[in-house]
């Protein structure tokens, strides 16, 4: 059985697939339609990798294969902040051999996942965070992303984004391009009010 790819190239970025766990079940999620992205064979993990396994694979790509990489991104077929301790450990260890910027793609629900404030733990750990907003209201978010935490998830995302910009220099919110244009523009307004960048992906 394929054990699942833990580090993969997509464009000129190196992605880390830490977990398949996620508190959301988004209608548009790409994992509903394919098992792989970029040069990954299969992003469904038979077991979650250890921090050292991930660090070893990144070192192999960057130091041994000399793979051209512009950025290292925590983003696979799950929510990377599910494994917050490992994410922090990996980031600190790879700083020893690469100066490439490190980013987390997240749904912004880390505080609900861990039942504590998580944004301060990212200070000096990562260079950028991209928060998936995808809907302009709590009701629309609940109907589109089906978060296990219920309608409170939307406000939690906004609060986490507001918090994390105090600790991480580059923070943006993003939406999928499949939602209505009016919702995209309303999400853009939300990001602007929070003082973060905005991107349609």
C-alpha positions in Angstrom: 0.0 0.0 0.0 1.2 3.5 -0.8 2.2 5.1 2.5 1.6 8.6 1.2 3.9 11.4 0.1 5.0 13.6 3.0 7.0 16.2 1.0 6.2 17.2 -2.6 6.9 19.8 -5.2 4.2 21.9 -6.7 5.4 24.7 -9.0 8.6 26.1 -7.3 7.3 25.5 -3.8 8.1 22.6 -1.5 5.0 21.4 0.3 4.7 19.5 3.6 1.9 17.0 4.0 1.8 16.6 7.8 -1.7 15.1 8.3 -4.9 14.1 6.6 -6.9 15.2 9.7 -9.1 18.3 9.2 -12.1 19.7 11.2 -13.7 20.8 7.9 -15.2 18.9 5.0 -15.3 21.7 2.4 -17.4 21.1 -0.7 -14.7 22.3 -3.0 -11.7 20.5 -1.3 -9.4 19.2 -4.0 -8.9 15.9 -2.1 -12.5 15.0 -3.0 -11.4 14.8 -6.6 -7.8 13.6 -6.8 -5.3 11.7 -4.7 -2.3 13.7 -5.8 -0.9 17.2 -6.6 2.4 18.3 -8.1 4.9 15.5 -8.1 3.2 13.6 -5.3 2.2 10.0 -6.0 -0.5 9.9 -3.3 -1.2 12.4 -0.5 -3.3 10.0 1.6 -1.1 9.1 4.5 -1.1 5.5 5.9 0.5 7.0 9.0 1.5 10.6 10.0 5.2 11.3 9.6 7.4 12.2 12.5 9.0 15.7 12.6 12.4 14.1 11.9 11.1 12.2 8.9 9.9 15.5 7.4 13.1 17.3 8.1 15.1 14.5 6.5 13.0 14.7 3.3 13.3 18.5 3.1 17.1 18.3 3.7 17.3 15.7 0.9 15.5 18.0 -1.6 17.3 21.2 -0.7 20.8 20.1 0.3 21.3 16.8 -1.6 19.2 17.2 -4.8 19.7 21.0 -4.8 16.0 21.3 -5.9 15.1 24.9 -6.8 12.6 26.0 -4.1 11.2 29.5 -3.6 9.1 28.7 -0.5 8.4 25.9 2.0 4.7 25.5 2.7 2.8 23.4 5.3 -0.2 22.3 3.2 -1.3 18.8 2.3 -4.5 16.8 2.5 -5.3 18.0 6.0 -5.0 20.9 8.3 -1.3 21.4 9.3 -2.2 23.1 12.5 -3.7 19.9 13.8 0.0 18.9 14.5 1.1 22.2 15.9 4.0 20.9 18.0 5.5 19.0 15.1 5.0 22.0 12.8 7.0 24.2 15.2 9.7 21.6 15.6 10.1 21.1 11.8 10.2 24.8 11.1 12.9 25.4 13.8 15.0 22.5 12.5 14.9 23.4 8.8 16.1 27.0 9.6 19.4 25.4 10.3 20.0 24.6 6.6 17.7 26.8 4.6 16.8 30.5 4.5 13.7 29.9 2.3 10.5 31.5 3.6 8.2 29.1 5.5 4.4 29.5 5.1 1.4 27.8 6.7 -1.8 27.3 4.6 -4.5 27.0 7.3 -8.3 27.1 7.9 -7.6 29.4 10.9 -9.3 27.0 13.4 -6.3 26.2 15.4 -7.6 27.8 18.6 -10.7 25.6 18.5 -8.7 22.5 17.6 -6.3 23.0 20.6 -8.6 24.8 22.9 -6.0 27.5 23.5 -4.4 30.6 22.0 -2.1 29.3 19.3 -1.0 32.5 17.3 1.7 33.5 19.8 3.4 30.1 19.3 4.1 31.0 15.7 6.3 34.0 16.5 9.7 33.5 14.8 8.6 30.1 13.6 7.1 30.9 10.2 7.3 33.8 7.8 3.8 33.8 6.4 0.3 32.5 7.0 -2.5 32.1 4.5 -5.9 31.7 6.1 -8.7 30.1 4.0 -11.8 32.3 4.5 -14.0 31.1 1.5 -17.2 32.7 2.7 -18.3 36.1 4.0 -20.8 35.0 6.7 -21.0 32.4 9.4 -24.0 30.8 7.8 -22.4 30.6 4.3 -19.1 29.3 5.8 -21.0 26.6 7.7 -22.9 25.5 4.6 -19.8 25.4 2.4 -17.1 24.1 4.7 -19.1 22.0 7.2 -16.8 22.7 10.2 -17.2 20.2 13.1 -17.1 23.2 15.5 -20.3 24.6 14.1 -21.2 28.2 13.2 -18.8 29.6 15.8 -16.0 28.6 13.4 -16.4 31.8 11.3 -15.8 34.2 14.1 -12.9 32.1 15.4 -11.2 32.4 12.0 -11.5 36.2 12.0 -10.2 36.4 15.6 -7.3 34.0 14.9 -6.3 36.1 11.8 -6.4 39.3 13.8 -4.2 37.6 16.5 -1.7 36.0 14.2 -0.8 39.2 12.4 0.8 40.3 15.6 3.3 37.4 15.5 3.8 36.6 11.8 5.0 39.3 9.3 3.1 38.2 6.2 -0.6 37.3 6.8 -3.2 36.9 4.0 -6.7 35.6 3.6 -7.7 33.6 0.6 -10.9 32.3 -1.1 -11.6 29.8 -3.8 -12.6 31.3 -7.1 -15.7 29.1 -7.4 -17.7 31.1 -4.9 -20.0 34.0 -6.2 -18.2 37.2 -7.2 -20.2 39.2 -4.6 -19.0 36.8 -1.9 -15.4 37.2 -3.1 -15.7 41.0 -2.8 -17.2 40.8 0.6 -14.4 38.5 1.7 -11.9 41.0 0.3 -13.6 43.7 2.4 -13.3 41.5 5.5 -9.5 41.0 4.9 -9.0 44.7 4.4 -10.8 45.5 7.6 -8.5 43.0 9.4 -5.5 44.7 7.8 -4.3 41.6 6.0 -3.7 40.8 2.3 -6.2 39.0 0.1 -6.0 36.5 -2.7 -8.3 34.5 -4.9 -6.9 31.0 -5.5 
